[in-house]
Amino acid sequence: MEKILEVRNLSKVFGKGCPNCFIKTGPDLDTNICPDCGSVVAIHDLSLDLYKGEILGIMGESGSGKSTVVKNLFFDQEPTSGRATFFDDDKQYDLFGLNAAQKRHLRNHRFGMVYQNPHLGLNFGISSGGNIAERLLMNDLRNYSEIRERARELLERTEVLTNRMDELPGNFSGGMQQRVQIAKALAINPPLLFLDEVTTGLDLSVQAKILDLILEIQQEMNTAMIVVTHDLGVVRLLAGRTIVMKYGRIIESGLTDQILEDPQHAYTQRLVASAL
Amino acid sequence: MTAMRKANAAYPFGFLDEYAKKEVRRTILKAIAIPGYQVPYSSREMPMGRGFGTGGLQLTLSIIGADDTLKVIDQGSDDSVNAVNLRSFIEMTCDGIDTTDITDEANVIQSRHRIPEKPLREDQVIVLQVPYPDPLVVVEPSEDKRKIMHGEADYSRLLVKLYEDIVQFDEITISHRYPTRINDHYVIDPSPIPRWDVPKLNQSKALVLLGAGREKKIYAVPPYTDAEPLAFDDVPFRVESFNDENGQRRCCDRCGDNTSFLDEFTSSVGNKVYQCSDSDWCREQLVAKGE
């Protein structure tokens, strides 16, 4: 299998940090706040690999640092230390060593991101079609009718009524907004897609539809994805491999079935046992 | 270009002190060196309100010398209030300069919201007064972020605005301040000139200087530089149409010319009348017809 993303020793500390930050925090000590300096250790020493067309789940409770991982990889935040390499055909990029313009280029041309809150991923001041057009325009498409055609295709693909494509996303239901957001992320056929709690807060039937959509897309386009969620059902359905995080550390990783059927770490056992 | 003359003993030539003029000139040089880039400068207090053309005025006062001939226009007319006031202020503070209404005779032209119809020459400089220098202000409120967007030539959100216009109205509805890309990088707000005037910026023989006094920015379109209005491949930029309902090009009521930018107004008897917006152009057409 071809590797698409390699993350090594990624750490992210919010606050000024001190030499004891990493020693005095973690799942064993049951905290991610450094008792000496008060900094929050969101991620420490996280390494992962992602292969082409694979879906990797990141599971954990609120505050475990799982969203911070994708935010760092999507350049929404700067990591404190660590290395990440993105393999794109025959090129490879050292993600955290790039300058702002190169980061923007990757964000616009090679990555996609779907946030939990559609307000983060969509511009609510412009139409749904306009939101998709923005991404296509960033990708240097300059032909109005082509942009329009492509936006219509994408919305059809994500089952948003195309005769509503010129309406503001604010007029749509939460599930539809989420589908517009997915359409926007997919507009440029990105080889790598980040999904941050995409189904949280949606009702079950809508959740099921969106998860189906994500699986279909993965099979059609062979897109590699990192799915962040605290929902066991989502991980079970989507992810081939899963990592479990607590207080910024990976406490368990492996095949999803293995983790769900035979959890090793006490926290994972509790998590699986408490599933409704 | 300047000469120190102390006829008006209270103020130095050009009202501004030499240090201030030097700073503006340096800013101009930088603006020319980076076409379309908005160079910040310390806009001085002028004896008139910000927003009344103080940016253009400071540019003019900094580049004008006693041997120069100045033309000041406001919306194409030499006799509008803003033009008259600015002209008399510059005459008062720049001892020895000549002023004119005739585009051909001037080598420094300060203008509010129009570029003369008559093609400008290499030995002329046009100074435009700018209220809002940044075209990105409509899509991004933070200046910090706008500077990054300019640096990375990230103008997709401006294009989205054009897209939304076409979706809603079937055409681009920006009538003035049309975002224009200079030398394939920076997009400028070319001041509120009508779309009609935007093509005149492209490969212009004259130097175009733009000054925003309130926003403290100077930028330039150097001579023989590309200026390309933003548009889509299949929805090209177009200028105002002055055709009447029968598709006939309207002509000026006064000089009969049908090639210039027209102003519409209502006559004393209540019908619509069209006249050249550029009053010097209109005069020239009348002279050519021998009237």
Contacts between the chains, C-beta under 8 A, distances in Angstrom:
chain1	res1	chain2	res2	distance
A	100	B	148	6.9
A	100	B	152	6.8
A	101	B	151	7.8
A	101	B	152	4.9
A	104	B	152	5.8
A	104	B	154	6.8
A	123	B	160	7.9
A	126	B	160	6.0
A	126	B	161	7.9
A	126	B	164	5.5
A	127	B	164	6.3
A	127	B	167	6.4
A	129	B	163	7.9
A	129	B	167	6.6
A	130	B	160	5.3
A	130	B	163	5.7
A	130	B	164	5.0
A	130	B	167	7.1
A	133	B	159	7.9
A	133	B	160	5.7
A	133	B	163	4.7
A	134	B	156	5.8
A	134	B	157	6.5
A	134	B	160	4.6
A	137	B	156	4.1
A	137	B	159	4.6
A	137	B	160	6.2
A	137	B	163	7.4
A	138	B	154	7.5
A	138	B	156	4.3
A	142	B	159	7.8
A	142	B	232	5.7
A	142	B	233	4.9
A	143	B	232	6.1
A	143	B	233	4.5
A	143	B	234	5.2
A	144	B	163	6.9
A	144	B	166	6.1
A	144	B	232	4.1
A	144	B	233	7.5
A	144	B	234	5.3
A	144	B	235	4.7
A	145	B	234	5.5
A	146	B	234	7.9
A	147	B	163	6.8
A	147	B	232	7.8
A	166	B	167	5.2
A	166	B	168	7.5
